[in-house]
Amino acid sequence: MSFLQAILDGLLIGGVYAVISIGLTLVYGVMGIVNFAQAEFLTIGMFTAWFAWAFLGLDPVLAAPLSFAVAFAIGWVVQGQLIARVLSAPSVAQIFLTVGLLIVIENGTLLLFGSQFRSVTTSYQTISLSLGPLFISIPYLIAFAMSLACGVALWWFMRASWFGRAMRATAQNPAAARLMGIDTALMYKMAFALGVGLTAFGGAVILPYVTVYPGVGGQFVVLMFTVVVLGGLGSVAGAVVGGLSVGVIQSLSSLFFPIQLQNLVLFIVFILVLAVRPQGLVGASR
Amino acid sequence: MSSPLLDITQLRASYGEAEVLHGIDLSVSQREFVCIIGANTAGKSTILRSISRLVPKSSGSMRFGGVDLAALAAHQIPALGIAHVPEGRQIFPDMTVEENLLLGAFTARNARDLPARIADVFELFPRLRERYRQLAGTLSGGEQQMVAVGRALMLRPKLLLLDEPSHGLAPKVVEEMHQAFKTIHERGTSILLVEQNVELALDVASRGYVLEAGVVTLAGTAAELHANPAVVTAYLGL
């Protein structure tokens, strides 16, 4: 039974991993840029939600759209003013830029907000539901449900809306997209802003069980890359599969091994998967 | 006599340092079917790419219905009614045929007649109806060319630019394709066709330009060109 419990816990946390990682894969898929500063937008999302809670009394889960909006606005400017300049530059220049951005955001938040740990208190923080023999932690369930809603909204946007379609067209063939009348520079701004906005959204919904400090992004950055590469770089569906897999692997490994080894097990599985399917679980082979 | 739909004078275009077009004069009138023929590296595609503003460096005058094309960015061109079927088809491989067609009407996305436009494409290329929900990248070369042309028609363009539409296709499909171009033209669309298959080009077009190394060396009606000894020896292989 603890086995089922572990899978359930893994799925709940994995749903959140999926949403914070979708942004990374979206930016790569549309622009071919690996955004090393992606996890810093998780930090921005968490701080936004924390301040909304501390000063406006807003529940972090309800502040998630606000976190999304703040990161979206920052992302729009960052893409238009900075990333746009290196789109056709060698990848070294792109890496320098996004790693530089990571350092600036991390130290900027340190300068503005100090190094102390901040957390929120909510009425549902320590409650869990019991479902027969299984326990479902309410904050994890809420975070999962919010992530799911966000993922479905994104899926709808990409599949059924004109701008989502235009964004996918830009990802597949930017020159042909321009021939269709699509403003590709606008699509890049939208993709980057949407990508970092999703990660910030994920940051807000985990605030009830993760404390925020300027380095919190660093806790998640390796995880995000693992999720994305495991699922298949550039594939949104891959990020979902990757996120849920990583959550379940971590959770299951803690059944058999000490908690400190949880990431060791994760990376062994990661390497084994890539040895068999270098393109990731969902990624196309071409 | 009204002014032509598309009027190009002294067009020069370069890729990097190399100038590819050295001052081209070319026009397409309302409802006209014009072709550009010439050898592989003559710069035929560059003319079309200049019209669509995909060539970064160009000078000279390009006017379409009175609008100065040089003042616009590539993504602003389709809204004028210019649709471009690029060389090598350039369809969106990981999207369905339906999505590819809809993207052709991106600038007309608020139009109410999109289903009617799709029906028109189906009438021209019935095979696309069977492939409607398939990923475009899984289709045969001929079917992909149909998607590329159908996608352009979704704009209901005034001017259709066709770049090597028969390249790499089986003879039967080429025949079918040119039949479709005739139909499109008869329905009232002006066409500017770039084609290596000179025999076919002069068969469907009413007027043509011969391009050599970035310069127009001959221009005239299709019949004149077809009878011109220089064209016959260089391109018709007789």
Interface residues (C-beta under 8 A of the other chain):
Chain A: W162 R165 A166 R168 A169 Q172 N173 A175 A176 A177 R178 L179 M180 G181 I182 D183 T184 A284
Chain B: S52 L54 A73 A74 H75 Q76 I77 P78 A79 A83 H84 P86 Q90 I91 F92 P93 D94 M95 E99 L102 L103 G104 F106 T107 R109 R151
